[in-house]
Amino acid sequence: MIEIIGLTKYYGKLAAVVNLNLTIKAGDIFGFIGPNGAGKTTTMRVLATLLKPTSGRAVIDGADVLREGQKVRRLVGYMPDFMGVYDDLKVYEYLEFFAAAFSVPRAKRRQIIEGVLELTDLTGKKGALVDSLSRGMQQRLQLARVLIHDPKVLILDEPASGLDPRARIELRELLRELKTMGKTIMISSHILSELEEMCDNVGIIEHGSLVFSGTMQEIHSRLGANRKIRIRVGTDPQRACELLMALPFVDSVDKSNEHITVTLKDGSDTVSLDNPDGAADDPLVGATAKANVAEIARSLVAGGADLLELSPEKIKLDDAFLKLTQGLVH
């Protein structure tokens, strides 16, 4: 749905984005991660036709951002990290104004506005002044605004910024609902745990360059996290460690606190204990992972260990970001 090829943007001599190549599939929620000044907002503004790149190109649903700007603007709903609202307008009037701006036929406006108000849970506030809304409600109103012309692609720059925990949960559920409606969503956020829970793929950008793009499973593979298994036993952890070290595919065993961490040898990838078959492109890798996990469980039980827990080590997106950007020049 979104294809970015060699995108570069300079502000004078300052490089904001450098040779960025990125693909976002239709129907995905794509998390765009990076520190302040990394190039996230610049990239999003180029996609929204608000900035012209210095070089390179971007295509949305087959339309070139530079050459077919008008078509792209019909395809995209862009929500900036901060957008002032018209304080003296009521919520319904505010949406009616933007419906007119997007040439929504007058006969359909009421139905469409009522629809986006219901979707964003603002129906009860349609007569309220925009300025009277809480920060969370204003963010939902901005989302209602970008939906008013039914775009295929939503580009959301820090939509959870300034929201309280309840408002963030509500926003996350709304984005999941929009995904089920077929929307492709590109979202940036500093709240990485939020992205981890809802995104199909993530891209990490640092100093204008893409450091990583892929799924959380691919992040685990790259960092070696999916070769580690956490185990908890009820009695005799030392005996459990001895049983584990006797297995041919176990590289090391570390006992700390209540858990035992098992690191598998290269080539003994666990893939995902939650769904080993669906997590690997190669079915043989998934089968190997399942066999390793089953053998660990059998060995512990047969050896008399009281097995209470067996789970993959899950790396958090915050930690992945720090590790993947480690060593870059700042």
N, C-alpha and C positions, 0 to 999 in steps of 0.2 A: 504493500500500500504506500509506504514511504521509502524512497530510495535517495540517499545522499551520496554523491560521488565527488571526491576530491575537494570538498568544500573548504574554502579558505576565506577568512575575513580579517582585514587589517583596519585599525583605527590609526591613521597616520603610520608611524613605525611600529605600533604595538600590535602584535598578532593575537587576536582573540580566539580564532579557530584556525587550525592548521591541517590541511589535507584530510579532512574528516570523511570517512566512508562508513555508512551505516544503512542497514536495511531493517524495516519494521513491517512485519507481516500483517495482513488484514485481520481484524478481530482481536489483535493482541493488546494487552496493557503493557506498555514499555516504560520502565523506570529509567530516568536519565539522572545520573548521579555525578556530583562533583562539588568541590568547594566554591565559595564565592570567587568570581573572576575566572572560572575554569572554561567558560564558553557556552554554558547551557542556554542562557537567555539569548545570546547572540544567535545560536543555532535555531532556536525556536522562532525568533523574530524573522529570520530568513525564510523559514518554512511558512510563516504567516504572511509573507510578502511585505513585511514592514522594513526590511533591510535588504540591500543588494549585496551579494557576496563579491569579494575581490576577484575570486576565481572559483572554478568548480560549478556544480549544478545540483539541483534537488528536484525530484519529481514526486508528485502526490497523485496516486490513482491515475497515472499516465499523463498528468498535466505538468508541464515544466513551470517551476515557480517563477522564473524570470520572464519567459515568453508568453505564458498563459496565466498571468496574475489574476485576472477577473474570474476565470474558471476555478483557480485554486481557492480564491476567497469564498466561493460557493461551497467548496468541499470541506473547508476547515472552520472549526470554531476555536478561536484563540482566547485564552484567559490569562492575562499577564499576572505577575506576582502581586502587583498592587494596581488597582484601578479606581479612580475616584468615581463616585456616583452622584447623580443629580439630586441634591438634598431636598429640593422643593417639589419633587415628583412622588406620586404614590407608586407602589410596586407595579400595579397593573399598567399605569401610564408609562412607566419606565420600559416595560416589555413591549408595550404597544408602539412606542417610539422606535425601538430597534427592529420590530417586525416591519414597520414601514421602511426603515433604512435598508432592509434586506429585500424589499419589494415583495413581501408576503402578501398575496391577494387579500384585499379588504374583507371579502366574504369569508375567508378562512382564518382570519387573525384571531377572532375570539376563541374558536375551538383550539387553535394551536397554543395560544397563551394559557388557556385553562389546562391544557395537557401538560405543558412544562411546569406550571405551578404545582400541579398534582404530583408530577414526577419528583420534583425537588422539595416536596412537602411544605409549600408556601401558600397553599390555597387560603388558609386562614389569615394570611397577612397581605392579601392583594390590595386591601384598602389602606394599608399603613404607609406612612411616609418612609421613603428609603432611609432617611437619616435616623429614623427611630429603631432600625433593625440592629440586632447584635452583630458582632463580627462574623459569627458562624452563619447567621441568616444572610448577611450581605454576600458571603462567599457562595452560598447556595443560589442567591439571586444572580450572581455573575455566571454561574453554571447554567441557570435557566436562560440567561441572555445568549450564551454561545450555542444553546440548543434550539433557539427560536427558528432558525432556517434549516434545521435537520441536517447538519453536516455529517459526512462520513467519518471525519477525523477530528478528534479533540486534542488540542495542544494546550496543556495546563501547566503553567509555570508557578510552582510553589502554592498550589491551591489550599494546602493545609496550614499555611503560615499563620500564626497567631490564633489558631483554633484551640479550644480546650479539648480534653480527651474525648468527651462525649461527641462533640462536633466532628472530630476526626474520624471516629467510628462511623458516624452517620454518613460522612463524605465517602469513606471507603466502601460502604454498602451501596451507596448510590452509583459509584463508579463500576462496581461489579454488575449492577443491574444494567447500566449502559453497555457494558461488554456483551451481556446476553442479548441486547438489542442489535448487536452487530457493529457497534462503534469501535473504531481503532483509536486507542488512547495513548498519547505520549505525555508523561507526567514527570516533572522534576520535583524533588523534595529533599530537605535536609533531615527529615524524620525517616531514616532508612528502614526502621522496623516496619513502618507503614507500607513501604514499597515491597518489602520482602514478602508480606502477607498477601498482596494482591497482584503482583506483576508476573506476567508470563516470562518476560525477558528483561534484563537490565543492561544499561550501557554506562561505563564509568569513564568520565572525561577529566583530564588533568592538564592544565596549561594549554588548553585548546586542542589537545590530541586525545584520541580514543585509546584508553588503556585496556579496556575489555568490553566485549559485547557477547551476551549469551544468556543461558538459563542459570538459575542458582545451582543446579546439578553440575553444570559445566564449571562454575566457580569452584565448587567442591573438588572436582577432578583436578583442576589446575593447581589448587592449593594442597592437594593431597588429603583433604579432610575426609573424603569418602573411603579412605583406607583405614580409618580408625573406628573402633567399636567400643562403646562403653558398657561395662558389665558390672552388675551388683549381685553379690552373693550374701546369704544370710549368715553362714558360718565358715570358718577356716579359709579366709581369702588367700593365704599362702599356698594351700593345696590347690586352689583354683588357678593360681598363677603358674604352678608347676604343670598342671594339666594343659593349660593354654600354650605354654612354651614348647610342649612336646608335639604340637601340631605343625606339620611341614610348611604351611602357608603363613604362619605367624612370624613376624619379624621381631617384635619386641612387646613386652608386657610391662606396664607401669602401674603400680599401686599407689593411689593417693586419695586421702579422705575415705569416702564410702565406696568409691568406684574403682574399678580396674579398667585401664585403657589399653586396648589391644591394637597394635599397628600391624597391618598385613603387609606382606612382601609385595614388591612391584609385580604387577600381573595378576594380583589377587584382589582386584578392585571390588569393593562391596556394592558399588553403584547406589542402591537405596534399599534399605531394609523394609521401608514402607511399601514399596512396589517395585521389586527388582526386575520384573519382566518388562514393565512399561518404561523404566528409567533409562534403559540402554538401547542405542540403535542396533548394536550387535547382540542378537539373542544368546550367543554363546557366553558373552560377558555376564549377562543377566543370569544364565544358568550356573555359571561358575560362582557368582556371588551368592546365589541361593544355596548352593552346595556347601560353601564355606560357612555360612551362617548356621546351617543345619548341623554341620559337623562340630562346630563350637558348642552348640547346645547339647548335642548327644554326648560329647566328651565330658562336659562338666557334670551332667546328670549321672552318667555311668560311673564317673569317678567319685560320686558321693557329694559333690558340691551342691549347696542349696541355692539354685539359680532363681533370682528375684527379678532381674531386669537385664535386657539385652537390646541395645539400641545404637543406631549410627551416631557418630559425633556430628553435630550440626553446627556449622560455622554461621555466625550472624553476619548480616550484610555490612554492619558497621566495621566488624573485624576484617571482612573480606576487602572492603574499601581501603583500609589502612595497609593491609598486606600487599594488595595489588599496586598501590601507589608508592610503596616503600622504596626508597632509593632514588626517586625522581628528584631532579634539581629544583629547589624552591628559591 
